Amino acid sequence: MRVNAVSPGPVRTEGTEAMLGDQMGVLDRVDARGRAGEPREIAEIVRFPVSPASGYINGATLFADGGEISALHS
């Protein structure tokens, strides 16, 4: 059995817009890229593990989260 996963971070979708409303800007402050992801970016990442190119990958999680910001203050 081969199981791979994609773990997306914050993404701008109709659902997040409906949930956050005027507070959508908060999504742009939660990762190292300084912006929320776009659905097409996640779709491109999902395309890889379901393609023949990932034939030698097994049990992997691809984190598509724009980079984690450290919770530690400098």
N, C-alpha and C positions, 0 to 999 in steps of 0.2 A: 504494500500500500504506500503510495506517495502522496504526502500532504504538504502543500506549500500555502502560505498565506500572505496577504498584503494588509498592513496595519496603517490605515491613513490617519493623518492628523486632521486639524481643522480644514474644512473645505467649504468654499462658497457655493451653496446650493439653495434652491427654493426653500428647502426645509430649514436650513440654518438662518436664512433671512426671515422666515416666518417666526422662528423661535426667538431670534435676537432683535429683530426690528431695528430701531434706531441705534442699537448697540453693536451693529455689525463690525465696527472699527476695532472692537476688542480682539477679533480674530487675527488682525494684523500685528498684534503685539505678543503673540504667544509662541513664536518660533524664531530661530536664528535668521531666517530669510526676511523677516519683517513683513510678511504678507501671508494670507491664507492661500491654500492650494485651490486650483481650479479642477473641476471634474475631469476635463480632458487630460490633465497631468496624471491623475490617479488611473484613468483608463489606460494610458500608455504603460504605466508600471504593471498593471494587471495583465496586460498583453504578454509580457515576458514569461511569467511562470506557466502560462497555458500554451506556450509555443514550444516547438521542438528544440529551440535553443536552450531550454532549461532542463534538458533530459538528464543531466548529471547532478541536478540539485534535488535534495530530498529533505523534507522536514524543515524548510527554511521559512523565516518570516522576514519580509521586506518592509522596512519601516519607511513610509512615505509621509513624513511629518514636517519637512522643512527644516529639520535640525532642532534639537532640544536646547532650550536655554537653561543654563545652570541656575539653580535656585540659591546658590551661594553668592553672597555679596562680596565684591572685591575690595 
